[in-house]
Amino acid sequence: MQINSNYNLIETKKNLELFLVSLGKEGIISIDTESSGYYSYFSKVCLIQITSNGRNYILDPLQGYNLEGLGEIFENDLFLKIFHSASDDVKALKRDFGFTFRNIADTMYSSKLLGLEHNSLNYLVERYHSVKLSKVEQKSNWEKRPLQKNQLTYAVLDTAYLESIWEKMKSDLEKKNLLDEAI
């Protein structure tokens, strides 16, 4: 399966509104964040990456637009929200924006349920897609603007693979009667 690394950068209120409409009323979305934790004492969310139906979006919450509509998606049971290591992202998004979440799947937790050898996103992407992700930008200063193209490409790849990985894991979880525990 070919994964798309192209992305739409959501930097304005109008772009955010169009993005939210494009998601529709239900579906599957993969979510990740980038924060300023390596460069500040009080970390804050600097990017929110979302992939849905093979389309990648990067939201820039530092632009100051209202993210209330995104919160409605996160709380909506009709959307399955896929994370890798959900606890960190969920905690940061709750802290910074007051979001609440329902209907979450976590590929890291699922990899533990399945007894996989490793649990990192790099391992799962390599296992299921035979691709090795670069982590060069992992400790970037995500608060500094303008963001560079290589930073944005790195960020989007953190969600681009999650839906297909989840679909493969879901099948294995069902076979082992672990799906209810995973969601």
Salt bridges, closest charged atoms under 4 A:
ASP60 OD1 - ARG145 NH2 2.75
GLU75 OE2 - ARG102 NH2 3.81
ASP96 OD1 - ARG95 NE 2.66
GLU117 OE2 - HIS118 NE2 3.42
GLU143 OE2 - LYS44 NZ 2.84
ASP158 OD1 - LYS135 NZ 3.37
